[in-house]
Amino acid sequence: MVWLPLFTLLAIVAATLAIGWTVDQTLQRVADRHPEAPVWPLLRRCRVPLQVVVAAGLLLGTRPLEHLLDLRGETLRHGLLLVLVAGLGWLTVRIVAAGIEAGFSRYETVAGDSARLQRVRTQVGMLRRVVSAVIAVVTVAVMLLTFAAMRALGTSLLASAGLLTVVAGIAAQSTLGNFFAGLQIAFSDTVRIGDTVVVEGQQGTVEEITLAYLVVRLWDYRRLILPVSYFVSRPFENWTRKHPGLLAWVVLHLDHTTPVDLLRTALHQRLQATPLWDGLEWSLQVTDTTPTTLVVRAAMTARTTDDAAALRFEIREQLIAYLRDEHPYALPRVRTGDGTGGPEPDRPSGR
């Protein structure tokens, strides 16, 4: 009789949708009552894998498809068992990821050190990927062990595990090297998400760290993708490892008659007027001379690399404008005199 299994199948579909909706709404209400706990909104991502587990479990227990589809019962049950195991692995990954992200979100609200926050963010991301990979491997292993042939093969594999380990280690040397390099990067604090690095002559910001590769976002929004083993085997520059701020500097080539003291005062005034300066350090020094110019360097600190770049552009423009308007004789010029005491460039009086 086809009506009974069809009704059972429809009841399973309705029960699956109802359970998923009920759990989702319950989590939403709990999240509204406890907005300080970030774990409840994150757990709502488990709705789909939960429905897969519920549907596979009910179908495996009631077996309505055996009557609707012309399939052998054992084959169908084995297929549903595989779906159930895969769904459980998927659900476990989502629950663990929600717990890890919720823990980091709570830590993020109380952490005051941005450098430590970047380090923890990198470690949490790597931990989430490692745990997900382990759960995926265990899930696939359990699914394979549901086959009788694989269970028989498992005994043989255990007997020759030493040889297989050596062969697998040689074959996957690069993959394993990247895996352990990723763990080393995450917990040795050599590079973190958000760090400004210079790699292969290119400056960028670390955007993502995985178990296999690292993504650096360049200034023009291109992505430089490198294996993580690169960062444990080759030298690279990390500008923000100890502190997220940077020392920005502007180099100006000016005339020997430049009033350096007045220019130093003008620099300080402009730094105090811009929110890009963090208020920690600044200086203006004559770092070199040439037969025709003075080399003046204005240095100042900023909170982040983006602020440092913007501050450098702004101060360069403002100092040039100040010299152009107040001391035009200080701008570099090509001298055409014969060096015998020709007339000096006109200076504004009283400056």
N, C-alpha and C positions, 0 to 999 in steps of 0.2 A: 504494500500500500504506500503510495508516494506522498499522500497528504501529510502523514505524521512526520516523516523526516523533513519535509519542506517546512512544516510549521515549527519544528525544532530548530531548523537552521535560521528561520526568521527571528525566533525567540533569542537565539544566541547573538545575532547581529544587534537586536534591540538592547539586550543586556550589556553587550560590549560598549555600545554608544552611551548607554545610561551610566554605566560605571565610570567611563572616562569623563563624562560631563559632570557627574557628582563629585568625583575627586578634584577636578579642576575648579569647580565652584567652591568647594570646601577650602582648598588652598588659597583661593582668592579672598575669601572672607577672613581667614586666619592672617593673611598678609595685610589686609586692611586694618585689623585690630592690633597688629604688631608691626608697624612700619619700620621699627628699628632693627628687625631681624630680616636680613636679605635672603635667607635660605628659602622662605616660602614662595616668593615669586619665581625663584630659580627651579624649584621642584615642579612647577607647572610645565616645564619642558618634557617631563616624563609621561605626559598624557598618551602620546602615540605608542611608545614601546609598552606602556601598561596595557593598552587596548590589544596590542598584538599578543601579549602573554595571556590575557583573559580569553581572547577568541581561540587561540590555539589550545589552551587548557580545556575549555568547554567542548570544543570540537573533538578533542582527544578522548574526553570522558563520555560524551553522548553518542558519537559516531554517526551523525545523520548523513554525512557525505557518502558513506559506504553504500547506502541505498539509492542515493540520487545519481552517483557516478558509477559507471561500470568499471570499478577498479578493485584490485585485490585488497582485502582488508589490511593485511600486514604491511603492504607497501604504503598505503595511505596513512596508517598509524605511524609508520616510521618517518614519513614526510612531515606530519604534524609535530612529531617529537623534535625533529630538527628545527622547525620554526619556533617551537616553544623554547628550546635551548638558546637559539639565536636571540629571541626576544628577551629572555632573562639576562643575557650578556649585555644587550643594548640598554635595558632598563638599569642594570648595575652601573654601567658607564655614566649614564645621565645622573643617577643619584650621587655617585662619588664626585663627579664634576661639579654638581650643585653644592655639595658640602664644601669642597675645596674653594670654590669661588666665593661662597658666602663667608668662609673664614677670612679670606683675603679682603673682602669688602669691609668687614668689620674692622680688620687691622688697619685698613686704609683710612678709616675715619679718625683713628686715634694716633696714627704715626705722624710725628712732626718732622722727621728727617727725610727729605726727599731722596737722598742718595740711598738710604736704607730701604725706602719704599720701592725704588727701582730694583734693588737687589732681590727683595722678597717677591716682587712681581715676576721676575725672571725665574726664580726658583719654583714658584707656584705653577707657572706655565709648564715648566719642564716636568714637575711632579705629576701634573694632570696628564701629560702625554705618556709618561712612563706607566702610570697606573692604567690608563686606557689601553695601552699596548699589551700589558700583562693580562688584563681581563679578556682582550680579544684573542690572545694566544690560548688562554685556558678554555674559552668558549669554543674555539675551533677544535681544540684537542678533544673536548667532551663530545662534540658533534661527530668527529671521526671515530671515536671509540664506540659509538652506537652501531657501527658496522662490524659484523662478525669477522670479516676479513682483516680489518684494521686491528681488532683485538688480538687476533692470532699473530699479526705482523708485529705488534707491540712487544711480544715476548722475544722475538728475534732481534728487534732493535735494541732492547735492553741488554741482550747478550753481547752485542757488538757496539755498545755505546761509546767505548773509548775510541775506536777507529772512526766512527761517525763524527764524534766531536772534533777530532783532528781535521777530518776532511771538510766539515762544515766551517771550522775556523779558518782554514785556508781559503775556501771558496768565498766566504763572507768577510774577509779581512777588512775591506774598505767600509762595509756597512757597520761592522762591530766597532771599528775605529771611530767612525762618526758618532755612534751611539755613546761610547764612553767619553768622547770629546765633548758631546753635548752635556753630559752629566758634570764633567769637570768645569765647563764654563759656567753652568748654573750655580755650582756650589763653591767655586773658587773666587768668584766676584771679579773676574778679569774683564768681562764685558756684560752689559745688562741692557734690557729693553729701554730705549730712550737715550742711551749714551751716544755721544758724538764721536765718531771714529774716522780715521783716515786709512783707507785700505786700497792698495794698488794705485796710489796717487789720487784717489777720489775721496772727498769728504762727504759724509752722510750721517744719518741717524739710524740706529738699530731699531728696526720695526718689528721683527719677529725672530724668535729663536725656537727651532724645532730639534728633534733628535737627529736629523740628517743635514739640515742646512740652516743658514742664517741670512736674513733679508736686511739689506741696508738701503734706506730711502735716500737718494741723492737730492741735491738742491733743486734739480729740474724735474723731480718726481719720478725719475727712472728708478728702477729697483736693481740693485747689485746683489745677486744671489751667490753665496759662497758655501762650500761644505764647512761644517763646524770644525772639522779637523784642521782647517786653515788657521784658526785662531789659537791653536795650541802648538802649532809647529812653525809658524812664521811670525816675524815681528809686525806690529801694527800700532798706530797711535790711538789712544783713548783719551780724549780731551776732558772728559767729565767723570773719570773714575772715582776721584776723591770728593769732588764738589761739582754740582751741576752748573755753577756759574763759570764764567770765563773772563779772561783779561782781553779786552778789545783794544786795538790801537790803530791810530791814524798817522801816517807818515806824510809830512809836507816838505817840499823843497822850496825854500824861501830865499829872499835876498839877504845879504849880509847886514843890511841896515834894519832888519826886522826888530821891533821892540818885543823881545821875548817875554819880559815881565808882564807887559800889558796883554800879550797873547795868552799867558798863563792865567791871568785874572779872568779874561773873557771865557776861557775854557771852563773854569770852575763855575762861573755864573750860568753857563749854558747847561752844565751837568746838573746843577741844582734845580733847573727849570724843567728837566725831562724825567718822566717816570721810568725810563729805561735804565737809568743808572741806579745801582743798588746802594749807593752811599758809602761803600767800603773804602775803595782806593781810587786814586787818580794821580796823574803826574803829567808834566810837560817838560821835556828835556831836549837839549841839542845833542844828538847822538853822533853827528859826523859833519864834516865840512868838505866842500869841493872848491876849486878855484872860483866858481861863480855862485854857489848857493850854500845855505845852511840846511842841514837835514834835521828837522824837528819831529819828534815823536810824541804824540799825545796818547796816553794810556789811561784806561778806565775799566772798571769791572761791571759786570751785569749778572743778573740772576740765572739766565739760561742762554743757550747758544743762539736762539732766535733773537733774544733781546740784545745780545752782544753784536750780532750782525746789523740789526736795525740801528743800534746806538752808533756803531762805527760809521754808517752811511750818513746819519743825521749830523754827527759832530763834524765830519769832514765838510759837509755842505755849509754848515753854520760858520766854521772857522774861515773858510774861503770867502764867504760873504762878508764876514767881519773885516777881514783884511782888505777886501775890495772897496768897502765903503769908508772905513776909518783910516787905513794905512795902505793906500794903493802902491806906494813905493816899496812895500815889503814883498810884493809878488815878484817872482823871478822874471828877469828880462834878459835879452841878448844885448851885451855891451858892444858898442861899435867904436869906442874911443881908442886912442893909441897908447893909453896908459901914461900920459904925460901930465896928468892933473887936469883933465877936462872938467867941464861943469858937472856937478853932482845932480842927481834927480831931485826935482822939487819935492819938498816935504811940507805937509800942512803945518802951519804954525801952532805951537802950544801942544803938540802931541809927540 
